[in-house]
Amino acid sequence: MRLFLILLALVMFSSTQSQADPAHWQSEWPNTDFTKSSVDFDDILSGGPPKDGIPAIDNPRFKPASEIKNIGDQEPVITVEHGGIAKAYPLRVLMWHEIANDVIGDVPVTVTYCPLCNAAIVFDRRIDGKVLDFGVSGKLRYSDMVMYDRQSESWWQQFLGLGIIGEMTGKQLKMIPSRVEPFGKFKTAHPDGGVLVPGIAIRDYGANPYAGYDSLEKPFLYNGDYDGPVPPLAYVVTVGKDAWPLATVREKGTIQYEDIIITWRGGMNSALDTARIETGRDIGFVSVQKKNADRNLEDVAHDVTFAFAFMAFQPDGKIHVE
């Protein structure tokens, strides 16, 4: 599988360099305003699938956690709590769909996962009073998914929640606090909490098509530079422009930086290790919190991603290794 990824990356990279041109894209994207852009078109590559070739989930279905039998207790799920409602979005599902458009309480959200960056981020999908629906463009920038909204067909950088091409260029989605944690933890805390389930089994849910990816020396389909203090595919915990190697958090157990408290616990599989997510190695998981005005701890928006992605999209950021 590792050799397959490397060879495919070389083929896709060489075949897409001549396609970074709005004139080439316009037939597939007739409603996108390519005169508005904040990025270099040459940085955008085809990931292989066409527009919507990776189908976003638009009408998500859920079952109570207590009824779910086919997800391992250590499998990673993205969890969100709002207004007394708790939901979990298994990476075994989002691995194949990458986006789920949903509503939690009164908040329209888009739940996103980019496997090549291991970026699991939840956004409020309201902009200027409008509710946007997101799909997968099939494009990548620095290995990260380029999303698009169906209302204006503008392109958005998933890692940042930032409009980069089209009418919505420069618009910023609000990141909603969420966690990636083991399913067993969510099920214990929220037995009645909703768990995203596939509507139709169109993929081998639970399989990892990127087996061995998080042990590679170089990321897949990455056309940028990297000069960080840890290997490019090292997991890092990111909060804004600051990041900490997951290995460091694991070693210390807890890290406090200014008003942020990062805590590591064991018992969660990597989604990008073995061919089946349920057998991935234990990389653990984190909580990132701070004290609110009432001195109670509340979750902080964060991500656990790869070092190369953090440095690509936060070039002025810092990975704290001390």
N, C-alpha and C positions, 0 to 999 in steps of 0.2 A: 504493500500500500504506500509506503514512503517513497519508493522509487516511482510509482505511478503518479503521485502528486508532483514530484520534481519534474518529471518528463512533461506532464500536462501543463505545468506552469510555464515551462520553456516554450511549448507550442503556442499556448494562449498569448504569452507576452509578445512573441514575434509576430503573431497574426493580427494583433490588435493595435499596434503602434500607428498604422496608417489610417485607423478608423477614428482617431480622436479629432473629429471634425464635425461641426454642426450640420454641414451639408450632407454628410453621411447619415447622421442621426435623424434628420428632419422627417424622413419618410415614416419612421417608426414613432416619432414624437411630433406630430403636426401641430399640437397645441402648446408646445413648450417655446417660450420666448428666449432663444439663445443669444439675443443681443444683451441680455442682462446676466452677468456672471461675476463671481468673486474669486474664481479659481482658474488655474491654467488648464485648458482642455486636454493638454498632453498628459496630465496626471491621471486622467480617467481611462480605465481599461474595461474591456468586456470581461465579465466573470464567467462567460460561457452561455448561461441561459439567457433567452431574450426577455423583454419586458413581460412581467407576470409569469415567466417560466418557472419561477419559484412562487407558488401561489400564497398570498397573504390570507389570513383567516379573517373573514368579515362578519360572520355570524357565529361567534364562538359558542360551543356547547360545554356544559359543566356537569360534573357529578360530585356528590359529597365525598370528601376525602376518605371517610370511613368505608365507602363502597368500592374504592379503587384497589384492585388486587394485582395489577400487572406492572406496577412501578416499584422498584426496589427502594427500601427505606433510606439508602444512602445516595440515591439518584438526585441530581440537582434540579431544583425548580425555582423559578422566579416568583417571589411572593410579594403581594401588595395588600396593604390594609388601609381602608379609608371609610370613615363614617360607620364603623362597626361591621364592615364587610371585609372578609378576607378571601383572597383568591390566589391560586397557584397555577403557574404556567410551566409545565415540564419542558426541560430542554430536549427531551426525547421527541417532543412534538415540534418545538420551535426550530430544532435543527433542520427541519425540512420545509418550514414555512417562513421563518425569520421575522414575521410581523403578525401580530394579532390586534385588530381594532376592536375595542371593547368599551364598556361603560362600567365604572365602579362607583356605586352610589350615584351621585350627581355629576361625576367627572368623566368626560369622554377621554379615554387613554389609548395610546398605542404602545403595545409591549413588543420590544424588539430584541433580537439576538443575532449578532454577526459571528458565525463560528470562526472565521479566519482571524478575528481579533479577540474572540471570547468576550465580546462586549454585550452585556445584558442590561439594557436601559429602558426605563418606562418614561413616557412623556405624556403631558397634558396636550391633547391634540386640538386645542382651541387657539386660534390666531385671529386677532382683531374682530372678535365676536363671531367668527365662523368656526364650524367644526370640520376638520379635515379628515379624510380617509386616506390611509397610506398603503402603498404597494411596493413591491421589490422591482427596481429598475433593471436588474441584471448587470449593472455597472458597479465598478469598484474604484475607490480612490485610496491609495496607500493600503490596499487589502481590505478596506472597510466598506461595508455595504452603502451604496447610494440608494436612498429611498426616493419615492416621488409621491406627491399628493394628487389625488384623482380630480380635485376641483380645478387646479390650474396647471397640472402636470409639471410643476416645478420640481427640481431635484434637491434633495436634502442629504447632508452628511449625517449618517446614523450616530457616529461617535459623539458628535457635538449637538445634534438636534438643530442644525443650522441650515437655512436655505442657501444653496450655493449657485444654482442656475435657474433662471426663469423669473416669473413675476414675484415669487417669494424670496428672492435673493436678499440675504441679510436678516430675514426674520428668524427669531429664536424661539424654539419650543421650550417650555418649562420642564425640567427634569423632576420627576416625582420619586421620593424615597422608596426604595424597594430593596429586597435582599435576594441573593442566590443562596439557598440553603437546602439541606437534605429533605426529601419528601417526608421521611418519618417524623422529623421535627414539626413540620407543618401539620401533619395528620394528628399528632398528639395534641398540639395547641388548638387546632381548629378542625375537629372531626366532622363538622358540618360545613366547613369551608369548601368553596367551589374549586374543582380541579379541571383544568381545560382537557377535553378529550377530543380526539379526531372525529369529524363528522363522517367521513368515508376513509377507510384505510387505504390511502393512495400511496403510502410509503411504508418502509419497514421501520415503524416507530420503535425506538430503542436501539437501533443500529447507529453506529458512528461512522459515516462515510469518510471521515478524516482520521482514521486510525493512525496513531503514532504522531499526530501533528504537533502536539505540545512538547514533543521531545526532539523536534527538528532543530537544526542550527540556524535556519533561515525561514522566514515566513513565506507563505504561498502567495504568488502574484503580487509581490511587493516591489514597487518601482521607486522607492525612496532610499534615503541614506539613514544610517543608524549609528550613533556613537554614544551609547548610554553606558552606565556603570555596571549593568547586569546584562546577561544574554538577552537577545531580542525577544525570545519566546519565554522569558521568565514572567511568571504571574506577578502583577503589581496591584496594590489597592490604591485607587485614585480618588481624590477629592479635589475638584477644581484643578489647580496647577501644581498640586502636591501629590506625590505617590510614594508608596513604601513597598519594597519587595515582600511578597507573601511569605517567603522563607524567613525574613526578618521578623515579621509579625508572629509567625509560628514559633520561632525561637524565644521571643520575649513574652509571648502570651498576650500581653496588652501593651499598646503604645498610646501615649497621650501627647498630642501636639496642639498647643494652644488650647482651644476649648473642645477639641475633637478626641474621642476615645475609640480606639480600634481594638477589637478583641477577636482572637482566633480560637476556634474549636475544631477538633477533629471529627471525622465521620461523614465526609461527603466525597463522592467519586468525581474524578475528572470526567468531563463529557467528551474530551478529545484525546483520550489515551488508547484504550483497547477498542476492538470492533463492536463490542456491546457496552453501552454506557453503564449498565449495572455491575460490570466487572472492572471498571476503571480504578486506577490507584486512588488512594485517599489523599486528597490535597487539602482537605479541611475547608472551612468557610469562615466568614467574618461578620461581625456587626460593627457598624460605624454610627456613633451616637454623639450627642452633646446635650448639655443641660439647658432646658428651656427657662422661661421667666419664673416658672413655679419650682425650679430646681429639680424637675423630673427629667429623666433621660428620654430623648426623642431621636428617631432615626434621621440620619443625614444622607442626602443623595450622594451616591458613590458608585463605583464600578470596580470589578476585579477583572482586569484585562491583561494584555501582553505589553511588555515594556516598549516594543517598537511602535505600537499604536499610540501609546501615551505620548511618546516623544514626537511622533509625526504630527499629532493634532494639538499638542501643547508644547511647542518648541521652546517656549520660555519657562516651561515647568521644571520641576526638580524631583528626581528620585532620591529619596533620603535613604542612604545606606549606612549612615553612622549609627 
